[in-house]
Amino acid sequence: MMSIYLFTLVFLCGVPCNALPLKDSIQRELIQALTANDVKVSGMPEVPLPGTFEGDMVMTPIQKKAIRDDIIARKTGNLGRKRKLLADTNFYWPQAIVPFEIDASLMSSRVIWRRIQTAIQMWESKTCLRFVPRSISLSGQLGHKDYVLIQSDSRHSCISNVGRIRGVQSVNISAICSAGRIAHELGHTIGFVHEQSRPDRDLYVHINYNNVATNRTGEFEKYSNSKVTTYRLPYDIGSIMHYKSTAFSIDQRLLQTITTDDPLVQKWMGQRDDLSFLDAKLANLAYRCNNGCPVSPPCMNGGYIGPTCTCVCPIGLTGPYCDTPIIAQGCGGKLTASSGVIQSSNFPANYNPDTECSWLIEAPADSRVDLKIEEFHIEEDFEDACNNDYLEIKLYGLQQVGQKYCGESARGRNITYNKGGHLLIRFVSDFSTEEKGFRLEYRIV
């Protein structure tokens, strides 16, 4: 099976952005609570607005020309000079501060205002970026008058400019824009482009052009390495900036335009619940959020130094150096023996609600890990996305999303991890509907 690597695209910041230290970090539990009753829009068609690029990005004439020239150069093989799109630091927000204003028409809607707050918290809780109400004093501090106007769009679209473009720029939202979709647009505002636009995307996902709507094939163009930088992070199917699998489809409910070799990983595609680990890592690298840290601890397993000068760990890991699995309510742990058993809490009785735990199998670099799933009974998700309770097996790396199982889909499976080194297995349950759980055996060979 082809290895799937995941990484998010962002325009390069050429000089230090003088990021501020992180303040008032918002915990993941708070974001989950704020979005618990949010509108589910995953099945709603995302209708592109005329004049936008890739459905929701509003480009300046210079940006449009750079992208057009880049696409032509990539297709002809004449890439010319190695220039970065938006490499000028004017396209980044100085001091990692994004001045903003919310149109009065949105302030009267408590639901939309709450979504805007939640979207901002998604970025502020994991990066040094700050969205600050614009003012004369703030303009004096930053040395510019540029700001973002968050406003309502009567044509029911979620769109935004890309990067800082000078003067006033817009993030247009409407009633169909969930908190996650607003966070996606704010990602464009700080400089992110769509994940599947990276130049090597065809190694990890497939574009099914036969399913793409008429005149929409241009939405799946790629950028060259001379126009975007990935900071050498892996491709991120779980990115909040990734298209969903039916984007620009002839039938957005049935026909997929983007697929992966492993359908169990595709379940993450197009999620709008929160930033992925790699989304946050990329923003922290681009905005140099750890500038000023006097000492850098040796983060392991893909962890990185965050704004608080401590290690930020891949999901499922914790500890000062990201070498400890999350243990909770009788499940999870570090496994060093050559073989053993992994099972949910209370097995064969029902597992605990509202739980997250993980197992880290520490295998030698030149070995493989064989898994045999003997019992598997987890809450069924009839949308086949496993969004409630699930088991995740990170076959493609500790930073990336892994295979996702729920229901009884994994029972009797034999799975081989042959990349060598550590393998992480995660279990997540929500607050309701507990089942018998799972039991599997592992063996290091």
N, C-alpha and C positions, 0 to 999 in steps of 0.2 A: 504493500500500500504506500502511495506517495506521502512523504512527510508534509504536513501542512504547517507552514509558519505564518505568523500573523503580525502585521505592523501597520501603524497609522501614518498618514501623510501630513506633513506640515511644511510650510515655507521656512527657509533657513533664516535665522537671526544672525546677522553678521558681526555684531559686537555685543558685549554684555548689556543686558536689559535692566540691570540694577533692580532685581526683583525684591519685593518687600518680604519680611518674615511672615510666616503663616500665623494668623490670629483666629481665635474662636472656631476651631475646627468643628465641622458638623459631622457627626458620626453616621455611618451607613444606616443604622437603625432609624435615625431621624428621617433620612431621605426616603427610606422604605415606608415609614409611617405617613409621610406627606403625600406619597404617590399611591398609597393603598387604595384610595377611592377615586383615582384619576380615571379619566375617560380612556377606554381601550380603543385605539385607532389603528391597530396593526392590520386590520382587514380593510380599511378604508383606502380607496385609490388616492395616490398622491398626484394630483393633476398639476403638471408643470405650468408655470406662468409664462406667457409669451415674452421672449427676450431674455429669459434666464438661461444659465448654463448648467447642464446636468440637473435640471428640475428646480433647484432652489438657490443657486448662487448667482448674484448680480455682480457682473464684472465691469470694471472700468474699461474704456477703449484700449488703454495700454495693456491691461491684463488680457483682454480678448485677442489682441494682436500677438502677444507673446505665446498664448496657448495655440492659436491657429498656426503660427510659424513653427512651433515645436511639433505639432502633430504632423505637419507636412514634412519637416526635417526627419522625424522618426520613420515615416513611411518610405522616404526616399533614401534613407541611410546617410544623409548629409547633415549631421548634427551641428557642425560649425563650432562656434566658440562655446565654451562651457560656462554658461551663465545660469544663475538661479532666479527663477520667477519670484518676484517680491523679495529678493535678497537685500534690497535697500531697507535699512532698519526703520525707515519711516513707515513701513507697512506693519511694524510691530508696535505694541502699545508701551511707551516708555514707563519704566518703573513697574511694569506689569499691572498698571492701573487702567481700567476701561471706564472712562466717564460715560454716564448714560442718563437718559431722561425717558420717562414713561408718559406716553400721550394720555391726556386727561380722559379720553373715551374709554381707556382700559381700566382706569382706577376705580370705576364704578362697579366693575365685575369682580366680586370676591374670588370666584373660581379661577379666572384668568390671572389675577394678581398673585394668587397662591402658586399657580404653575410657574410664573415668572420667577418668584422667589426661590422655588425649589430648583429650577434650572440653574440659577445663579449659584445656589448652594452646592450643586453637583461639581461645579468647577472650583469654587472657593475652598471646599472641604478637602480637596486633593492636590491643590496647586497653590502657588503664591499669587495667582491672578486675583485681582480685586475689582469688582464692579461697583463704582462709587458714583452717587448722584453728582452731576456736574454743577459747578459753581465757579464764581470768579476767582475765589481763593485757590481752588483746585487747579484751574487753568494756569494761575501764576506759579504754582508748585511744579507743574508738569512742563511748563513752557510752550503749551499749545492749547488751542481752543477746539480741537477735534472731539467729537462725542458720538455716541450711538443713540438713536431715537427708536425706542421700542413702540411700535404703533400697530393699529388694527388695519388689516387689509380686507377690503370689501369683497375681494374675489376669492376668499377662503383658501389662501395659500400661506405656507410657512417658508419665507425666503429671507435672504440676507446678503450683504456684501461680504467680500473675502478680505480679511486683514484690515488694517487701518488705512483709509483712503483719503483722508483730509476733509475738513469741514464736518458737516453732519452726514451721517450714514444711517441706514435703516435696518432694523430687524422687523419684518412684517409678520404678524401672527393673527390667528383668528380662532374661532371656537373649536376647530378640529385639531389645533396644535396642543398636544399633551405636553407635560413638563419635559419629557424626554426629547420630544421633537424641538422644543424651544432650546434645550441644551445643545442639540445637534446644530441649530442655527448659530448659537453663541460660539460653538466650535469653529464655524466658518469665520465669525467675526474676529477671533484671535489668530486666525491664519491657517486653520486646518482645511484640507480639501477632502474629497471622498476617498475612502480606503481603497476601493476597487479601481481607482485611477492610477495606482502605482505601476511602474513599468514592468515589473515581473509578475503581475497578478495572474497571468495565464498559467503559471506554474502551480497555482493553488486553487483557483476557481475557474469555472468554464462559463463562458457567455453563450447562451443558447439563442442565437440570432433568429432562428425560425419562430421563436415565441415573442420576439420584440415587436411592439406596435409599429405600424407604418410611420416612416420618417423619424423614428426615435433611436435608430442605431447609433447616432452621434453621441448619445448620452453615455455610451460605454467606451469612449476613447480613453487612451492611456497617456500619461505624461512620460517624458524621458527622464533619465537620471540627471540631466542637466537642468531640469526645471523644478524638481522637488527633492527634498532630502528626508530620509527616514531615520537618521541617526543610527542606522544599522539595527534597528529593532525589527523583530519578525512580523510577518503579515498577521493582521488581527481580524479574524472573522467575527469576533465578538465586539468589535469597536462600535461605539455609538455613531461613528461617522460612516459605517458601511451601509450600502443599499440593502434593502430586504430582498429575499430571493425572487420575488415577483415584480420587482421594479420595472416600470415601463413595459409591462406585459400586455399582450393582446387581451388576456383575461387575468386580472390581478388576483383573482381568487383561486385559480386552478393551474395556470401555466407558469412555470418557473423560468426566469431569464438568467439566473445565476445559480450554479450548483457546485458542490464540492464532490470529490471522489468519495468522501466519507459522509453519508447522510446524517450520521449521529453527531457530527460536528456542525452540520448546517443548521441544526436547531437553534444555534446562537445568532445566526445571521439576521441583521436588521433590528437587533434589540434596541429599545429606547428606555430601558429601566434605569441605567446609570452609566457613568464612564466605566470603561474597562480598565484593567490594570495598566495596559499598554497605552491607552489614551492619556491617562494621568502621567505616566512615565515620560511620554513624548513631550507633553506640555511643560513638564518640569525641566527637561533637558533643553528645550527650545528657549524657554524664558530664564534659564539658568537660576532656578529657584534655590539652589544650594550655595550660591555665591555668599561668601562671608563665613561659611562654616569653618571653624578653626581646626577641627579634626574630623577626618572621614572614617567612620567605622567600616570594617571589611564586610560589606553586605554580600551574602551568598545567594545562590539559586535565582539570579536575575533581579534581586532587590536593588534598590538605588537609594542614594542620599536625598531625602526630601527637604522641604523648607525649614523643618525643625531640627535639621542636622542629625537626624536619626534614620535608620534604615526603614524604607517603605517596602513591604514584602508582597510578593505575588499572592493572589487570593488563595487561602488555604494554609498559608504559612505565617508564622509569627516569630517573636523573639528578637533580641537585640541585633542578631545577624541573619535573620530569615532562615534559620536552620531547624525550626521547631514546628511540627504540625499542630493544628488547633485541636485541642481535646475538650470535649464538653459532654456532660451527662452520660458518662459511661461509654463513649465511643471516641475513636481517634488514637493516634500514637505513632511513635517512631519504631520501625521494624528493621532489625539488623540481622536476624536469623536467616538461614538459607531457605527456610520454608515456614509457613504458618497459616493462620486463619484470620480473616477479617470479617466482622459481622456488625450489624446495627445494634444499637443499645436495646437491651431486654430480649433479644432474639432467643427463642421463637415467639415471644410475646410481642405486642405492638411496640414500635419504636416511639421515642419521645417526640412531642410536638415542638415546633419552633427551635430547631437545633441545627447547628452547623459544626461539623467536625471533619477531620482529615487524617489520613494515614500516609506516612512518608516511608516508602520502601527504599532503603539505602543499599543499592546493588553496585558491584564493581563496574568500572567504566567499560570493560570488555565482555560484559555478561548480558543475558537477556532475562526477562521476568515473564513467567507463564502464569496466567490467571485462569482459574476454573470456577465459574459461578454456579454453585450448587442449588441455592434457593434465592428467589427474587420476587418479592411482593411489595411494590411501592405504589402509592396513589397514582391512579391512571389520569392522564391528561388527554382529553378527547380531541384537543386541537393538535396533538402530537408534537408539542413544543416542550413538554416536561417543565412547565413554569412553576409548578407547585412544589412537590417533593421529587428529588432526583438524586441519582448517583452519577458522579462525573469521574471519568478515568482520563487523566492527562497524558495521553499517548504521544503528544506532539510537542511537549515542552512544559516546563513549570510556569512560564509566563503566559502561555496561550490557553485558550479554552480547549476542553477535551471532549471525548465522547460523552453523550448525555443519555441516561437511561431512566425510564420510569415504567409504571405498570408492571407487566411480567415479561417485558421484552428481552431482558438479559438472561433469563433462566436457561441453564444448560449451555451457555456460551463458553468457549475457550478463547482467550485473548492473549496475544503475545506482544510484549514490549521489547523491542530489540535495538533501541537506541543506546542502551547502556546508561549507567548512572542512576540517579534518583527517579522514582516514579511516585507521583502524588495521586491519591484517590480521595475524593470529597463526597460527603453526604450532606444534603440540605433538606430539611423538612419545614413546612409552614405551621401555622397555628391550629390547623384542623385536619381531619381525615388521616388517622394513622393506620398503617397496615402492619403485617407481620415483619416486613423488612427483608434483609438479605444475609446470605452467608457465602463467602467465597474462600478458596484456597489460593495461596501464591507459592511459587517456587522459583528461586534464583538458580539459573543454569549457566 
